[in-house]
Amino acid sequence: MHLLLPSVTFGQVAEVERVIVTGSNIPSAEETGPNPVDTYRPADIEKLGIRNATDLQTFLPQEAGGTVNLNIANGGDGSVQLNLRGFLPKETLVLVDGKRVAYGSLGVAGASQSVDINLFPFPMIDHIDILKDGASAVYGSDAVAGVVNFFLIHKFRGLEIGGSYGNTNLGASNEMGEWQAWLKAGTGDDKADIVVIADFWERTGGLFSRDRDISSNAFQIPWGGFDARSGNEPGRIGDQGFVGFRLIPKLFLSAKSPPPHSAPNAATSPFYKSPFAVNPNAYPGAPGIIGPNASQHVPQFGTDYKGGGDYFLYNFAAFTPALPPADRQSFYGSFIRDICDKYLQMFGDFKYVRSFFDSSLAAVPFTPDPFKVPGTNVGFSPSGTSVPISNPFNPFTVADATLDINGVPTPIRTGVRFRGINDTGKRSEKFTYQDSLFDVGLRGEMGEFADYFKTWNWELAFRYSRNEGQDLSIGEVSQRGLRDALLDTNPASAFNPFLGLLGRNSKAARSGVYVTLHNSGE
């Protein structure tokens, strides 16, 4: 039998890593050990190929997803949030140097607000500690899922200048570039340390869904998916459930609309037809999707089984970015000074980050209906928009409902679909964040008072943390403005929702309907 002994040199003093215990007065069993913590240092992050906060989010095995990051355009708000163990992001406590920081100011994308970890550039980070288990008993109820602690650099000697650049450069897509540059400088002696860091990051151009074949069309049935295209587009009347009636191609592919009050309804109008016939069998040339539950439709007219492109359903994927343009500028400074050796130390640091996220969405659909069920806030038309028969562009003469508007019975036509494709183009969501963090304080060791206190430390500090956000949503629809424009009987200013795909409303009509929304928070 062989006995293996640890390699120990007698007389050698072992170095023990310092551990700071929080909540030590909380009663617990003696058998209870320290919680499991994963530590990632810059060398570890570099070896793993993690370049930014989004990469960190996707790499962590404890991250359950369901949150936002810089790779999410439709629904993203330019923040990167952690969601450990599948709870809401607010259940993951994010700390900086062991202290809490301000939550994101907008909270647009998620069900709850959380800390935006995109505001901690990697060149500023000394290491990251991740407490994988719930720690609500120690840190509070916001640490149910775990704790992520970002420790910033406070000691650095010398000068470091770094950068990186990469782009798609595939020749078959919009060329997106991503670059980062940073400067890190530090000096000090045995009593003081000063660190200054500046970091700049930008994603230029962006990459759009249309730049890749597999994501260029929301019609995914040929690849085993489903048809995610939208039915809200110009030229459609929802008379027959989801399928409805459509303008004939000659009108749909134009800037015109049917003659006003030219037919009782869509079923009797020569300018509308039902373009689909339900077919429980597979599309021609698309194997593997046979069955009555495939929700497939074959065009009555058209050239291919996809439904003739945008004529049959609206392909919103052609207008949405997969990787939106974004940028970030960061500045950081840290100062530490020993006044009485380690018994009294003065410290202070400051961090400022500005980030910008330029997302976009497909042109705004006209839903829900601006006309409401009396006494409620529910749209009167279950799908699409209600349009009064008195609208000067309404091609129908017979109403399918009557709505009391300001005490006047008003005949209307329901189920009119429209989208501001040419009125405004795609919608834009522009998010700007400004994040400030300031620390100042005193700390020290108590060993000079007595040997009993040699393991005792103290700290008295002030922290100021503030996150300000602004969201500009361009190309949205005002419900009140649309309602008034549909009730307008003057052709010069009334809104026309019966236009073909290339049509555009008058400037007077557009000015009252489309708005830019400004949302801010802190």
C-alpha positions as CSV (number, residue, x, y, z in Angstrom):
1,M,0.0,0.0,0.0
2,H,1.3,3.4,-0.9
3,L,0.6,6.4,1.3
4,L,0.6,9.8,-0.4
5,L,1.4,12.8,1.8
6,P,0.9,16.4,0.8
7,S,4.1,18.2,-0.2
8,V,4.9,20.5,2.7
9,T,8.2,22.2,3.6
10,F,8.5,22.5,7.3
11,G,9.0,26.0,8.6
12,Q,7.1,27.5,5.7
13,V,4.2,29.8,6.4
14,A,1.1,29.1,4.2
15,E,-0.7,32.1,2.7
16,V,-4.4,32.0,3.5
17,E,-6.7,34.0,1.2
18,R,-8.7,36.7,3.0
19,V,-12.4,36.0,3.4
20,I,-14.9,38.7,4.3
21,V,-18.0,37.3,6.0
22,T,-21.3,39.1,5.8
23,G,-24.1,38.4,8.2
24,S,-22.0,36.4,10.7
25,N,-24.4,37.0,13.6
26,I,-27.2,35.1,11.8
27,P,-27.8,31.8,13.7
28,S,-26.9,28.7,11.7
29,A,-25.8,25.2,12.3
30,E,-22.1,24.5,12.9
31,E,-22.1,22.1,10.0
32,T,-23.1,24.9,7.6
33,G,-20.2,25.8,5.3
34,P,-19.5,28.8,3.0
35,N,-21.7,29.2,0.0
36,P,-20.3,28.1,-3.4
37,V,-18.7,31.0,-5.3
38,D,-17.3,31.1,-8.8
39,T,-14.6,33.6,-9.5
40,Y,-13.8,35.0,-13.0
41,R,-10.7,37.0,-13.4
42,P,-9.7,38.9,-16.6
43,A,-7.4,36.0,-17.7
44,D,-10.3,33.5,-17.3
45,I,-12.7,35.8,-19.2
46,E,-10.2,36.2,-22.1
47,K,-9.6,32.4,-22.3
48,L,-13.3,31.8,-22.5
49,G,-13.7,34.2,-25.4
50,I,-16.0,36.5,-23.5
51,R,-15.8,40.0,-25.0
52,N,-18.7,41.8,-23.4
53,A,-21.6,41.6,-21.0
54,T,-23.8,39.8,-23.5
55,D,-21.2,37.1,-23.9
56,L,-20.9,36.7,-20.2
57,Q,-24.7,36.4,-19.9
58,T,-24.8,33.6,-22.5
59,F,-21.8,31.7,-21.0
60,L,-22.8,31.5,-17.4
61,P,-24.3,28.0,-16.7
62,Q,-26.5,29.5,-13.9
63,E,-28.0,32.0,-16.4
64,A,-31.5,30.8,-17.3
65,G,-32.2,33.2,-20.1
66,G,-35.5,34.9,-20.7
67,T,-33.9,38.3,-20.2
68,V,-32.6,41.0,-22.5
69,N,-29.2,41.8,-24.0
70,L,-27.6,43.8,-26.8
71,N,-28.5,41.1,-29.3
72,I,-32.3,41.4,-28.8
73,A,-33.8,44.1,-31.0
74,N,-37.5,43.6,-31.0
75,G,-38.2,43.9,-27.3
76,G,-34.7,44.9,-26.1
77,D,-34.0,48.1,-24.4
78,G,-30.2,48.2,-24.6
79,S,-29.6,46.7,-21.2
80,V,-28.0,43.4,-20.3
81,Q,-29.7,41.7,-17.3
82,L,-28.8,38.5,-15.4
83,N,-31.4,35.9,-14.5
84,L,-29.8,33.3,-12.3
85,R,-31.6,30.0,-11.8
86,G,-34.7,31.0,-13.8
87,F,-36.2,33.6,-11.5
88,L,-37.0,37.1,-12.5
89,P,-33.9,39.4,-13.0
90,K,-34.9,41.4,-9.9
91,E,-34.2,38.2,-7.8
92,T,-30.5,38.3,-8.8
93,L,-28.6,40.8,-6.7
94,V,-25.9,42.6,-8.6
95,L,-23.2,44.4,-6.5
96,V,-20.2,46.6,-7.3
97,D,-17.4,46.2,-4.8
98,G,-19.8,44.5,-2.4
99,K,-22.4,47.3,-2.4
100,R,-25.7,47.8,-4.1
101,V,-26.0,50.1,-7.2
102,A,-29.0,51.8,-8.9
103,Y,-31.3,49.7,-11.0
104,G,-31.9,50.4,-14.7
105,S,-34.1,53.5,-14.9
106,L,-36.5,52.5,-17.7
107,G,-37.3,48.8,-17.1
108,V,-38.9,48.7,-20.6
109,A,-38.0,45.2,-21.7
110,G,-38.3,43.0,-18.7
111,A,-41.1,42.2,-16.3
112,S,-39.0,43.8,-13.6
113,Q,-36.2,46.2,-13.2
114,S,-32.6,45.0,-12.6
115,V,-29.1,46.2,-12.8
116,D,-27.6,46.7,-16.3
117,I,-24.3,44.8,-16.3
118,N,-23.4,46.4,-19.7
119,L,-22.4,49.4,-17.6
120,F,-19.4,47.6,-16.2
121,P,-16.8,47.5,-19.0
122,F,-14.4,44.6,-18.7
123,P,-11.2,46.8,-18.7
124,M,-12.4,48.2,-15.4
125,I,-13.1,44.8,-13.7
126,D,-10.6,43.1,-11.3
127,H,-12.7,40.0,-10.9
128,I,-16.3,38.8,-10.8
129,D,-17.7,36.7,-7.9
130,I,-20.9,34.7,-8.6
131,L,-22.7,33.2,-5.6
132,K,-24.7,30.5,-7.3
133,D,-27.1,29.7,-4.5
134,G,-29.9,31.8,-3.1
135,A,-28.6,34.2,-0.4
136,S,-31.7,36.0,0.7
137,A,-31.0,35.2,4.4
138,V,-27.7,37.2,4.2
139,Y,-28.3,39.9,1.6
140,G,-32.1,40.3,1.6
141,S,-35.0,39.3,-0.5
142,D,-33.5,40.6,-3.8
143,A,-30.9,37.8,-3.6
144,V,-33.2,34.8,-3.8
145,A,-31.6,33.6,-7.0
146,G,-28.0,34.5,-6.2
147,V,-25.5,37.3,-6.1
148,V,-23.1,38.6,-8.8
149,N,-20.4,40.9,-7.4
150,F,-18.3,43.0,-9.7
151,F,-15.0,44.1,-8.2
152,L,-13.4,47.1,-9.9
153,I,-9.7,47.7,-10.2
154,H,-8.2,49.8,-7.4
155,K,-4.5,49.0,-7.8
156,F,-2.6,49.2,-11.1
157,R,0.9,50.3,-12.0
158,G,1.9,51.4,-15.5
159,L,0.1,52.1,-18.7
160,E,-2.0,49.8,-20.8
161,I,-3.5,50.7,-24.2
162,G,-5.7,48.0,-25.8
163,G,-8.3,47.5,-28.5
164,S,-10.1,45.1,-30.8
165,Y,-12.0,45.2,-34.0
166,G,-14.1,42.7,-36.0
167,N,-16.7,42.7,-38.7
168,T,-19.0,40.4,-40.6
169,N,-17.2,40.8,-43.9
170,L,-19.1,38.0,-45.6
171,G,-20.0,39.9,-48.8
172,A,-23.6,38.7,-48.6
173,S,-25.0,41.0,-45.9
174,N,-24.9,44.4,-44.4
175,E,-21.4,44.9,-43.1
176,M,-21.4,45.2,-39.3
177,G,-18.3,46.3,-37.4
178,E,-17.6,46.1,-33.7
179,W,-14.6,47.8,-32.1
180,Q,-13.4,48.6,-28.6
181,A,-10.5,50.7,-27.3
182,W,-9.3,51.4,-23.8
183,L,-6.6,53.2,-21.9
184,K,-5.6,52.1,-18.4
185,A,-3.1,54.1,-16.3
186,G,-2.0,53.7,-12.7
187,T,0.6,54.9,-10.3
188,G,1.4,54.7,-6.6
189,D,3.7,53.8,-3.8
190,D,3.5,51.8,-0.6
191,K,0.9,54.3,0.8
192,A,-1.2,55.4,-2.2
193,D,-2.7,54.1,-5.4
194,I,-4.3,56.1,-8.3
195,V,-6.0,54.4,-11.2
196,V,-7.6,56.0,-14.3
197,I,-9.4,54.0,-17.0
198,A,-11.2,55.1,-20.2
199,D,-13.1,52.7,-22.4
200,F,-14.9,53.1,-25.7
201,W,-17.0,50.5,-27.5
202,E,-19.2,50.7,-30.6
203,R,-21.2,48.4,-32.9
204,T,-21.6,50.1,-36.3
205,G,-24.1,49.5,-39.0
206,G,-25.9,46.6,-37.3
207,L,-26.9,43.3,-38.8
208,F,-30.5,42.8,-40.0
209,S,-32.7,39.7,-40.2
210,R,-32.9,40.1,-44.0
211,D,-29.1,39.7,-44.2
212,R,-29.3,36.0,-43.6
213,D,-31.4,33.5,-45.6
214,I,-32.7,31.6,-42.6
215,S,-34.0,34.8,-40.8
216,S,-34.9,36.9,-43.9
217,N,-38.5,35.7,-43.9
218,A,-40.9,35.1,-41.0
219,F,-42.4,32.3,-43.1
220,Q,-40.6,29.3,-41.5
221,I,-42.8,26.4,-42.5
222,P,-40.3,25.0,-45.1
223,W,-37.8,24.7,-42.2
224,G,-40.1,22.9,-39.8
225,G,-41.4,26.1,-38.1
226,F,-44.6,28.1,-38.5
227,D,-45.7,31.1,-40.4
228,A,-45.0,34.1,-38.1
229,R,-45.8,36.8,-40.7
230,S,-48.3,39.4,-39.7
231,G,-51.8,39.9,-41.1
232,N,-51.8,43.6,-40.2
233,E,-50.9,45.3,-43.5
234,P,-52.5,47.6,-46.0
235,G,-55.3,46.4,-48.2
236,R,-56.8,43.8,-45.9
237,I,-60.3,43.5,-44.5
238,G,-60.9,40.9,-41.8
239,D,-64.2,39.6,-43.0
240,Q,-63.4,35.9,-43.0
241,G,-61.5,35.2,-39.8
242,F,-57.8,35.3,-40.0
243,V,-57.7,35.1,-43.8
244,G,-60.0,37.9,-44.7
245,F,-60.3,39.8,-48.0
246,R,-57.4,41.5,-49.8
247,L,-57.2,44.2,-52.5
248,I,-56.6,42.7,-55.9
249,P,-52.9,42.7,-56.9
250,K,-53.4,45.6,-59.3
251,L,-54.5,47.9,-56.5
252,F,-52.5,46.4,-53.7
253,L,-49.2,46.9,-55.5
254,S,-50.0,50.6,-56.1
255,A,-50.4,53.8,-54.3
256,K,-54.2,53.9,-54.9
257,S,-57.3,52.8,-53.0
258,P,-60.7,51.6,-54.2
259,P,-63.2,54.3,-55.3
260,P,-65.1,55.7,-52.3
261,H,-68.4,54.1,-51.5
262,S,-68.2,51.8,-54.6
263,A,-69.6,48.6,-53.1
264,P,-71.8,47.4,-50.2
265,N,-68.9,45.4,-48.6
266,A,-65.7,43.5,-49.4
267,A,-67.5,40.4,-50.5
268,T,-69.3,42.3,-53.2
269,S,-66.6,44.6,-54.2
270,P,-64.7,43.9,-57.5
271,F,-61.6,45.4,-55.9
272,Y,-61.3,42.7,-53.1
273,K,-60.9,39.0,-53.2
274,S,-60.2,36.2,-50.7
275,P,-56.7,35.2,-51.6
276,F,-56.5,31.9,-49.6
277,A,-58.1,28.5,-49.6
278,V,-57.5,26.3,-46.6
279,N,-55.6,23.2,-47.6
280,P,-54.8,20.5,-44.9
281,N,-52.0,19.0,-47.1
282,A,-48.4,20.1,-47.5
283,Y,-47.3,23.0,-49.6
284,P,-45.8,21.9,-52.9
285,G,-42.1,21.4,-52.5
286,A,-42.2,21.6,-48.8
287,P,-41.9,18.0,-47.4
288,G,-42.5,17.0,-43.8
289,I,-45.3,19.4,-43.0
290,I,-48.3,17.3,-44.0
291,G,-51.3,17.3,-41.6
292,P,-54.6,18.9,-40.8
293,N,-53.0,20.9,-38.0
294,A,-50.4,22.6,-40.1
295,S,-52.6,25.7,-40.6
296,Q,-51.5,26.0,-44.2
297,H,-53.1,28.1,-46.9
298,V,-52.7,27.9,-50.7
299,P,-52.9,31.1,-52.6
300,Q,-55.8,31.4,-55.0
301,F,-53.5,33.6,-57.2
302,G,-49.8,34.1,-56.9
303,T,-46.6,32.5,-58.0
304,D,-45.3,30.3,-55.2
305,Y,-46.4,28.4,-52.1
306,K,-44.9,31.0,-49.8
307,G,-47.9,33.2,-50.6
308,G,-46.3,35.6,-53.1
309,G,-44.2,37.4,-50.5
310,D,-45.6,40.5,-48.9
311,Y,-48.9,40.3,-50.8
312,F,-50.5,37.7,-48.6
313,L,-48.9,38.4,-45.2
314,Y,-46.6,41.1,-44.0
315,N,-42.9,39.9,-43.6
316,F,-41.8,42.0,-40.7
317,A,-38.4,40.2,-40.6
318,A,-37.3,42.3,-43.6
319,F,-37.3,45.4,-41.4
320,T,-36.0,44.2,-38.0
321,P,-32.3,44.2,-36.9
322,A,-30.7,41.0,-35.5
323,L,-27.8,43.0,-34.0
324,P,-28.8,46.6,-33.6
325,P,-26.2,49.4,-33.6
326,A,-25.0,50.5,-30.2
327,D,-22.2,52.3,-28.5
328,R,-20.8,53.0,-25.0
329,Q,-18.3,55.5,-23.4
330,S,-16.9,54.9,-19.9
331,F,-14.6,56.7,-17.5
332,Y,-13.4,55.5,-14.2
333,G,-11.0,56.8,-11.5
334,S,-9.9,55.4,-8.1
335,F,-7.8,56.8,-5.3
336,I,-6.6,55.0,-2.1
337,R,-4.4,56.6,0.6
338,D,-3.0,55.0,3.8
339,I,-3.0,57.6,6.5
340,C,-1.9,55.4,9.4
341,D,-0.6,52.3,7.7
342,K,-3.5,49.9,7.5
343,Y,-5.2,51.2,10.6
344,L,-6.7,54.2,8.7
345,Q,-7.2,54.4,5.0
346,M,-9.0,57.0,2.9
347,F,-10.5,55.9,-0.5
348,G,-12.7,57.3,-3.3
349,D,-13.7,56.3,-6.8
350,F,-15.9,57.6,-9.6
351,K,-17.4,55.9,-12.6
352,Y,-19.5,57.4,-15.4
353,V,-20.9,55.5,-18.3
354,R,-23.0,56.6,-21.3
355,S,-24.6,53.9,-23.5
356,F,-26.8,54.1,-26.6
357,F,-28.9,51.4,-28.3
358,D,-30.5,52.1,-31.7
359,S,-33.2,49.4,-32.2
360,S,-35.9,49.4,-34.8
361,L,-39.1,47.5,-35.5
362,A,-41.5,47.0,-38.4
363,A,-43.8,49.9,-39.3
364,V,-46.5,50.4,-36.7
365,P,-49.7,48.2,-37.1
366,F,-53.1,49.9,-36.5
367,T,-54.2,47.8,-33.5
368,P,-56.0,48.0,-31.1
369,D,-59.0,49.9,-32.4
370,P,-59.1,53.5,-31.4
371,F,-62.9,53.2,-31.1
372,K,-63.8,51.5,-27.8
373,V,-66.7,49.4,-26.6
374,P,-68.9,51.9,-24.6
375,G,-67.8,52.1,-21.0
376,T,-64.6,50.2,-21.5
377,N,-61.1,50.5,-22.8
378,V,-61.5,47.5,-25.1
379,G,-61.3,48.1,-28.9
380,F,-64.7,47.9,-30.6
381,S,-63.3,45.9,-33.6
382,P,-61.9,42.5,-32.4
383,S,-59.3,42.8,-35.1
384,G,-58.1,45.8,-37.0
385,T,-59.7,49.2,-36.9
386,S,-63.2,50.6,-37.2
387,V,-63.7,53.1,-39.9
388,P,-66.9,55.3,-40.2
389,I,-68.8,54.9,-43.4
390,S,-68.7,58.7,-43.6
391,N,-64.9,58.6,-44.1
392,P,-64.3,60.1,-47.5
393,F,-62.1,57.1,-48.5
394,N,-64.3,54.3,-47.3
395,P,-65.0,52.1,-50.3
396,F,-68.1,50.5,-48.7
397,T,-71.7,51.7,-48.3
398,V,-73.1,49.2,-45.8
399,A,-72.0,49.2,-42.2
400,D,-71.5,46.0,-40.2
401,A,-72.0,47.9,-36.9
402,T,-73.2,51.1,-35.4
403,L,-71.2,52.9,-32.6
404,D,-72.4,55.7,-30.4
405,I,-69.8,58.5,-30.8
406,N,-70.3,61.6,-28.8
407,G,-74.0,60.8,-28.5
408,V,-74.4,60.3,-32.3
409,P,-75.1,56.9,-33.8
410,T,-72.3,56.3,-36.3
411,P,-72.3,53.5,-38.9
412,I,-68.9,51.9,-39.1
413,R,-67.0,49.2,-41.0
414,T,-64.9,47.0,-38.7
415,G,-61.8,44.8,-39.3
416,V,-59.9,47.3,-41.5
417,R,-56.2,46.4,-41.4
418,F,-53.4,49.0,-42.0
419,R,-49.8,49.5,-41.2
420,G,-47.8,52.7,-41.8
421,I,-45.3,51.2,-44.2
422,N,-44.9,54.3,-46.4
423,D,-46.4,56.8,-44.0
424,T,-43.5,56.5,-41.5
425,G,-41.4,53.5,-42.5
426,K,-40.0,51.3,-39.8
427,R,-40.3,52.4,-36.1
428,S,-37.2,53.4,-34.2
429,E,-36.5,52.8,-30.5
430,K,-33.5,54.9,-29.3
431,F,-32.3,54.2,-25.8
432,T,-29.8,56.4,-24.0
433,Y,-28.5,55.7,-20.5
434,Q,-26.2,57.8,-18.3
435,D,-24.9,56.0,-15.2
436,S,-22.9,57.6,-12.4
437,L,-21.3,56.0,-9.4
438,F,-19.3,57.8,-6.7
439,D,-17.7,56.3,-3.5
440,V,-15.8,58.0,-0.7
441,G,-15.0,56.9,2.8
442,L,-12.6,55.7,5.5
443,R,-11.7,52.2,6.5
444,G,-9.1,50.4,8.6
445,E,-8.0,47.6,10.8
446,M,-8.5,47.5,14.6
447,G,-5.4,45.4,15.5
448,E,-3.6,48.3,17.1
449,F,-6.1,48.5,20.0
450,A,-5.6,44.9,21.2
451,D,-4.7,41.5,19.9
452,Y,-8.3,40.5,20.3
453,F,-9.3,42.9,17.5
454,K,-6.5,42.0,15.1
455,T,-9.0,40.3,12.8
456,W,-11.6,43.1,13.0
457,N,-12.0,45.7,10.3
458,W,-14.2,48.7,10.0
459,E,-15.5,50.9,7.1
460,L,-17.4,54.2,7.0
461,A,-18.4,55.1,3.4
462,F,-20.8,57.1,1.3
463,R,-22.1,55.8,-2.1
464,Y,-24.0,57.8,-4.7
465,S,-25.4,55.7,-7.6
466,R,-27.7,57.1,-10.2
467,N,-29.1,55.8,-13.5
468,E,-30.9,58.0,-16.0
469,G,-32.5,56.7,-19.1
470,Q,-34.3,58.2,-22.1
471,D,-36.3,56.3,-24.7
472,L,-37.4,57.9,-28.0
473,S,-40.0,55.8,-29.8
474,I,-40.4,57.2,-33.3
475,G,-43.3,56.4,-35.7
476,E,-46.0,55.4,-33.1
477,V,-49.7,56.0,-33.5
478,S,-51.8,58.3,-31.4
479,Q,-55.1,56.6,-30.6
480,R,-56.9,60.0,-30.2
481,G,-55.3,61.4,-33.3
482,L,-56.2,58.3,-35.4
483,R,-59.8,58.4,-34.1
484,D,-60.2,62.1,-35.1
485,A,-58.6,61.5,-38.5
486,L,-60.9,58.6,-39.3
487,L,-64.0,60.7,-38.3
488,D,-62.8,63.6,-40.5
489,T,-64.9,64.0,-43.6
490,N,-62.5,66.4,-45.4
491,P,-60.5,64.4,-48.0
492,A,-57.6,66.9,-47.5
493,S,-57.0,65.9,-43.9
494,A,-58.9,62.6,-43.3
495,F,-56.9,59.4,-42.9
496,N,-57.1,56.8,-45.6
497,P,-56.6,53.2,-44.3
498,F,-57.6,51.6,-47.6
499,L,-54.5,52.4,-49.5
500,G,-52.4,49.9,-51.4
501,L,-48.9,48.9,-50.3
502,L,-47.2,51.9,-52.0
503,G,-49.8,54.4,-50.8
504,R,-49.1,57.3,-48.5
505,N,-51.4,59.5,-46.6
506,S,-51.4,63.3,-46.9
507,K,-49.1,65.3,-44.7
508,A,-52.1,66.8,-42.9
509,A,-53.4,63.3,-42.1
510,R,-50.0,62.0,-41.0
511,S,-49.3,64.9,-38.7
512,G,-52.2,64.2,-36.5
513,V,-51.8,60.4,-36.4
514,Y,-48.1,59.6,-36.0
515,V,-46.2,60.7,-32.9
516,T,-42.8,60.4,-31.2
517,L,-43.1,59.1,-27.7
518,H,-40.5,60.3,-25.1
519,N,-40.1,58.1,-22.0
520,S,-37.6,59.0,-19.3
521,G,-36.7,57.6,-15.9
522,E,-34.1,57.6,-13.1
